[in-house]
């Protein structure tokens, strides 16, 4: 870990509620960096926890289109975050000055964005605040995804509930307070970004938020007639109000509008040996004085023909890509058919449930669905991953995990029999 004396602080380029951002020179290499100075006296305990989480997430990411954190230095009164200097502002400011961009330019930036999004989704991270203001432009006018303040790990078997990000970029399930997995809300935000780049304005923008939210929930927006047919198709699939049917990052990469003249470096995935070599030769080593939280938790992960429980606490920090984020049961029947069969199986197992949304259920042991929280056993949710549908579980009441394991095993056996009948 470097000492603060290795940096010569220069002019202030930004201010916020927690502190300020300065340009600095890394004196051993004479390279310019940005230093975010956080005054500890200005932040609450919850802010500090969020700040720790953001740093921990950024230190796990290494992608050419994600803003890099080089180093964290702590003094008794301040945190100094040494970041990559990204000098050319953000895409929102660019659009305000230059107006809409041609599809070719939008494609150039969008390829960079979606490959970055697919990268951190594969690392089990959801950004949750993707918007034009958080897409920064470097000295070569390439996009860098920044501000991971709302980002969170996506843990197998767990859903997210927090409303965060900008209302104009929020997905229908966020506005409806439905449980969500994380990837699908980032894709919706990317759809809003892509539309805005080519149109020059937001697809959902009303002075009255109630009207705007109603339009978002029903995906009611007017597609400009000058958009090409492939672009229209992509945006409609990204702004699908049904999160189960919404296109994924991997599918976007293969879409005809996107999969054109992909820069070779975006297609390159270095192996671990190469990655270690690159890290050892990097300008500034990342040091992490912050404590890491364990991801260890009991989670059930039956996958097609295999039923297993997985503990993710032993996943190394140096993993380039974690295993694909699939948990629960995967099958190739439609989401509607899967939901119908699920309802029948729950009846056969004498379980009670009610729908939170079209593909999300609260499942209870007790007769009353409106009783205390302790009576709530778990959530079941159906979502789409590539060309299959996944049925996922979340233990809400934190009952005896062996009881839940037995229950999930029974559901799995029921679906296994069903799959054999269908085949």
C-alpha positions in Angstrom: 0.0 0.0 0.0 1.4 3.4 -1.0 1.7 6.3 1.4 -0.2 9.5 0.8 3.2 11.2 0.1 3.3 9.3 -3.2 0.7 11.6 -4.5 0.8 15.3 -5.3 -2.8 16.7 -4.9 -3.7 19.3 -7.5 -7.0 21.1 -8.4 -10.5 20.1 -7.2 -12.7 18.8 -10.0 -15.8 17.8 -8.1 -17.6 18.1 -4.8 -20.2 15.9 -3.0 -21.9 15.5 0.4 -19.1 13.3 1.6 -16.0 15.2 0.3 -14.3 16.3 -2.9 -12.4 14.9 -5.9 -9.0 16.2 -6.8 -6.6 15.6 -9.7 -3.3 14.2 -8.4 0.1 13.1 -9.7 1.4 9.7 -8.7 5.0 11.0 -8.2 6.9 7.7 -8.8 5.4 7.3 -12.3 4.3 10.9 -13.0 0.9 9.6 -14.0 -2.3 11.6 -13.4 -5.1 10.0 -11.3 -8.2 11.2 -9.5 -8.3 11.1 -5.7 -11.7 11.0 -4.0 -11.3 12.4 -0.5 -14.0 11.1 2.0 -14.4 13.0 5.2 -15.3 10.3 7.8 -17.0 12.9 10.0 -19.5 13.6 7.2 -20.8 10.1 6.8 -23.2 7.9 8.9 -22.6 4.3 9.9 -24.9 3.1 7.0 -23.1 5.4 4.5 -19.8 3.9 5.7 -21.1 0.3 5.2 -22.3 1.3 1.7 -18.9 2.9 1.0 -17.1 -0.3 2.1 -19.3 -2.4 -0.1 -18.6 -0.1 -3.1 -14.8 -0.4 -2.6 -15.0 -4.1 -2.2 -16.9 -4.5 -5.4 -14.7 -2.2 -7.4 -11.6 -4.0 -6.3 -13.0 -7.2 -7.7 -13.6 -5.7 -11.2 -11.0 -5.3 -13.9 -12.4 -4.4 -17.3 -11.4 -1.8 -19.9 -14.8 -0.1 -19.7 -15.2 0.0 -15.9 -13.7 2.9 -14.0 -10.7 1.5 -12.1 -9.9 2.0 -8.4 -6.1 1.8 -8.0 -5.7 2.2 -4.2 -7.4 3.0 -0.9 -5.5 4.9 1.7 -7.0 5.5 5.1 -5.9 8.2 7.7 -7.6 8.8 11.1 -10.0 11.3 9.5 -10.2 10.5 5.8 -10.4 7.9 3.1 -8.4 8.6 -0.1 -9.7 6.6 -3.1 -7.1 6.7 -5.8 -9.1 6.3 -9.1 -8.5 6.3 -12.8 -8.8 9.8 -14.1 -11.6 10.0 -16.7 -11.4 13.6 -18.0 -14.1 14.0 -20.7 -17.2 14.2 -18.6 -20.2 11.9 -18.9 -22.6 10.9 -21.7 -25.5 13.0 -20.3 -23.4 16.2 -20.6 -22.3 15.1 -24.1 -25.9 14.7 -25.2 -26.9 18.0 -23.7 -24.2 19.7 -25.8 -24.1 17.7 -29.0 -27.7 16.3 -29.1 -28.5 12.8 -30.3 -25.9 10.6 -32.0 -26.0 8.5 -35.1 -26.7 4.8 -34.7 -23.0 3.9 -35.6 -21.7 6.1 -32.7 -24.4 4.7 -30.3 -23.3 1.2 -31.3 -19.7 2.0 -30.6 -20.5 3.2 -27.0 -23.2 0.6 -26.4 -20.9 -2.3 -27.3 -18.5 -1.1 -24.6 -21.3 -0.7 -22.1 -23.0 -4.1 -22.7 -19.7 -6.0 -22.6 -18.9 -4.3 -19.3 -22.4 -5.1 -18.0 -22.1 -8.7 -19.0 -18.7 -8.9 -17.3 -19.9 -7.7 -13.9 -23.1 -9.8 -14.2 -20.9 -12.8 -14.6 -19.0 -11.7 -11.5 -22.4 -11.7 -9.7 -22.6 -7.9 -9.4 -25.7 -5.8 -10.2 -25.0 -2.1 -10.7 -28.5 -0.8 -10.0 -27.8 2.8 -11.1 -26.9 2.6 -14.8 -27.7 6.0 -16.5 -26.1 8.4 -18.8 -24.6 10.4 -16.0 -22.7 7.3 -14.7 -21.2 6.6 -18.1 -17.9 8.5 -18.2 -15.8 9.4 -21.2 -12.0 8.9 -21.1 -9.4 10.9 -23.0 -10.2 8.8 -26.2 -14.0 9.2 -25.7 -14.4 5.6 -24.7 -17.1 4.7 -22.2 -16.2 3.8 -18.6 -19.0 2.6 -16.2 -18.7 4.5 -13.0 -20.4 5.1 -9.6 -21.0 1.7 -8.1 -22.5 3.2 -5.0 -25.8 1.2 -5.3 -24.1 -1.9 -6.7 -24.6 -5.1 -4.8 -23.5 -8.8 -4.9 -26.2 -11.1 -6.4 -26.2 -14.1 -4.0 -27.6 -17.4 -5.1 -31.0 -18.0 -3.5 -31.5 -14.3 -2.6 -33.7 -11.7 -4.1 -33.3 -7.9 -3.9 -35.9 -5.4 -2.8 -34.3 -2.0 -2.5 -35.7 0.8 -4.7 -32.5 2.6 -5.9 -31.3 4.5 -8.9 -32.9 7.2 -11.0 -36.7 7.0 -11.5 -36.3 7.7 -15.3 -34.2 4.5 -15.6 -36.1 2.3 -13.1 -37.7 -0.9 -14.3 -41.4 -1.8 -13.8 -40.6 -4.4 -11.2 -38.6 -1.8 -9.2 -41.5 0.6 -9.3 -43.9 -2.1 -8.3 -41.8 -3.1 -5.3 -41.5 -6.7 -6.6 -38.5 -8.9 -5.6 -35.8 -8.9 -8.3 -32.6 -10.7 -9.1 -30.5 -7.8 -10.3 -29.4 -8.5 -13.9 -32.9 -7.7 -15.3 -33.0 -4.2 -13.9 -29.6 -3.3 -15.3 -30.8 -4.5 -18.8 -33.8 -2.2 -18.6 -31.6 0.7 -17.7 -29.4 -0.1 -20.7 -32.4 0.0 -22.9 -33.3 3.5 -21.6 -29.7 4.5 -22.3 -29.6 3.2 -25.8 -32.9 4.8 -26.7 -31.7 8.1 -25.3 -28.4 8.0 -27.2 -30.1 7.7 -30.6 -33.3 9.7 -29.9 -31.7 12.5 -27.9 -34.3 12.3 -25.2 -35.5 9.8 -22.6 -38.3 7.2 -23.5 -40.1 7.9 -20.2 -40.0 11.6 -19.1 -43.0 13.3 -17.5 -43.3 16.2 -15.0 -45.9 14.1 -13.2 -44.1 11.0 -11.7 -47.4 9.1 -11.3 -48.0 9.4 -15.1 -44.4 8.5 -15.8 -44.4 5.4 -13.5 -47.7 4.2 -15.1 -46.0 4.4 -18.6 -42.9 2.6 -17.4 -44.9 -0.2 -15.8 -46.7 -0.8 -19.1 -43.6 0.1 -21.3 -45.6 2.7 -23.1 -43.2 4.8 -25.1 -43.1 6.1 -28.7 -40.4 4.6 -30.9 -38.9 7.2 -33.3 -39.6 6.2 -36.9 -36.0 6.8 -38.0 -34.6 4.0 -35.8 -33.5 1.0 -37.9 -35.5 -2.2 -37.6 -32.8 -4.1 -35.7 -32.4 -1.3 -33.3 -36.2 -1.1 -32.7 -36.3 -4.9 -32.1 -33.4 -4.7 -29.6 -34.9 -1.8 -27.6 -38.4 -3.4 -27.4 -36.7 -6.6 -26.0 -34.7 -4.6 -23.5 -37.7 -2.5 -22.4 -40.0 -5.5 -22.0 -42.1 -4.9 -18.9 -42.0 -8.7 -18.1 -38.6 -9.3 -16.4 -38.8 -13.0 -17.2 -39.1 -12.4 -21.0 -36.6 -9.5 -21.0 -33.4 -10.1 -23.1 -30.2 -10.9 -21.2 -26.7 -9.3 -21.6 -25.4 -12.4 -23.4 -28.3 -12.4 -25.8 -27.8 -8.7 -26.4 -24.1 -9.4 -27.4 -25.4 -11.8 -30.0 -28.2 -9.5 -31.3 -27.8 -8.5 -35.0 -27.7 -4.8 -34.2 -24.9 -5.3 -31.6 -22.9 -8.2 -33.1 -21.2 -6.2 -35.8 -17.5 -5.4 -36.0 -16.9 -6.2 -32.3 -13.5 -4.9 -31.3 -11.2 -7.9 -30.8 -10.2 -6.8 -27.3 -13.8 -7.1 -26.1 -13.9 -10.7 -27.3 -10.6 -11.5 -25.4 -10.9 -13.2 -22.0 -7.4 -13.6 -20.4 -6.8 -16.7 -18.4 -5.9 -16.6 -14.7 -2.1 -16.9 -15.4 -2.3 -13.9 -17.8 -4.4 -12.0 -15.4 -1.9 -12.4 -12.6 0.9 -11.3 -14.9 -1.1 -8.2 -15.9 -1.9 -7.4 -12.3 1.8 -7.7 -11.3 2.8 -5.3 -14.0 0.1 -2.7 -13.3 1.0 0.8 -12.5 -0.6 0.9 -9.0 -1.3 -2.1 -6.9 -4.8 -2.3 -5.4 -4.6 -2.6 -1.6 -7.6 -3.4 0.5 -7.5 -2.3 4.1 -11.2 -3.0 4.5 -12.6 -6.1 5.9 -14.3 -8.5 3.5 -17.7 -9.8 4.2 -18.2 -13.6 3.8 -20.7 -14.7 1.2 -21.3 -17.9 3.1 -24.9 -18.8 3.4 -27.1 -21.9 3.0 -28.4 -21.9 -0.5 -30.1 -24.7 -2.5 -29.0 -25.0 -6.1 -30.6 -28.0 -7.9 -29.6 -27.7 -11.6 -31.4 -29.8 -14.2 -30.3 -33.4 -13.2 -28.3 -32.4 -10.1 -29.5 -31.4 -6.7 -26.8 -29.8 -4.5 -26.2 -27.2 -1.8 -23.5 -24.8 -2.5 -21.3 -22.6 -0.2 -19.9 -19.6 -2.0 -17.6 -18.6 0.8 -14.6 -20.3 -0.7 -14.7 -18.5 -4.1 -11.4 -16.8 -4.6 -11.1 -13.0 -5.1 -8.8 -13.6 -8.1 -11.5 -15.5 -10.1 -11.9 -13.8 -13.5 -15.3 -15.3 -14.0 -17.5 -17.0 -11.5 -19.6 -19.9 -12.6 -22.8 -18.9 -14.6 -25.3 -17.4 -12.2 -28.0 -20.2 -12.3 -29.7 -21.6 -9.3 -32.9 -23.5 -8.8 -34.4 -25.7 -11.5 -33.8 -25.0 -15.2 -36.2 -26.2 -17.9 -37.1 -25.4 -21.4 -40.9 -25.2 -21.0 -42.4 -21.7 -21.2 -42.6 -19.5 -18.1 -46.4 -19.8 -18.2 -46.3 -23.6 -18.3 -43.7 -23.7 -15.6 -45.9 -21.5 -13.3 -48.9 -23.7 -14.0 -47.1 -26.9 -13.1 -45.6 -25.2 -10.1 -49.1 -24.3 -8.8 -50.2 -27.9 -9.1 -47.1 -29.2 -7.3 -47.6 -26.8 -4.4 -51.1 -28.1 -4.1 -49.9 -31.7 -4.1 -47.4 -30.8 -1.3 -50.2 -29.1 0.7 -48.4 -25.8 0.7 -50.2 -22.4 0.6 -49.1 -19.5 -1.5 -50.1 -16.2 -3.1 -48.8 -14.3 -6.1 -46.5 -11.3 -5.6 -46.4 -10.9 -9.3 -47.0 -13.0 -12.4 -43.9 -15.2 -11.7 -43.2 -14.6 -8.1 -44.9 -16.4 -5.2 -44.9 -16.2 -1.4 -45.1 -19.8 -0.1 -46.2 -20.6 3.5 -46.4 -23.6 5.7 -49.4 -22.2 7.6 -53.1 -21.9 6.6 -53.0 -18.1 6.8 -51.1 -16.2 4.2 -51.6 -13.0 6.1 -50.1 -14.2 9.4 -46.9 -13.1 11.0 -43.6 -13.0 9.2 -42.4 -16.1 11.1 -45.0 -18.2 9.2 -43.5 -17.2 5.8 -41.3 -20.0 4.6 -39.8 -18.8 1.3 -40.2 -17.1 -2.0 -40.4 -18.9 -5.4 -39.6 -16.9 -8.5 -39.4 -17.8 -12.2 -37.0 -15.9 -14.4 -35.3 -16.4 -17.8 -31.6 -17.1 -18.3 -30.6 -17.3 -21.9 -33.0 -19.9 -23.5 -34.1 -21.6 -20.3 -36.4 -20.7 -17.4 -35.1 -20.9 -13.9 -37.2 -21.6 -10.8 -35.4 -20.1 -7.8 -35.9 -20.3 -4.0 -35.2 -17.9 -1.2 -35.4 -18.9 2.4 -37.2 -15.9 4.0 -38.0 -17.1 7.5 -34.6 -18.7 8.0 -36.1 -21.9 9.4 -34.2 -25.0 9.9 -32.2 -25.4 6.6 -32.6 -29.2 6.7 -36.4 -28.8 6.6 -36.1 -26.4 3.7 -33.7 -28.8 1.9 -36.2 -31.6 2.3 -39.0 -29.4 1.0 -37.0 -28.2 -2.0 -35.9 -31.8 -2.7 -39.6 -32.8 -2.9 -40.3 -30.0 -5.4 -37.3 -31.0 -7.4 -38.4 -34.7 -7.5 -41.9 -33.5 -8.7 -40.3 -31.5 -11.5 -37.9 -34.3 -12.4 -40.9 -36.7 -12.9 -42.7 -34.0 -14.9 -39.7 -33.5 -17.2 -39.4 -37.2 -17.8 -43.1 -37.3 -18.7 -42.8 -34.4 -21.1 -39.7 -36.0 -22.7 
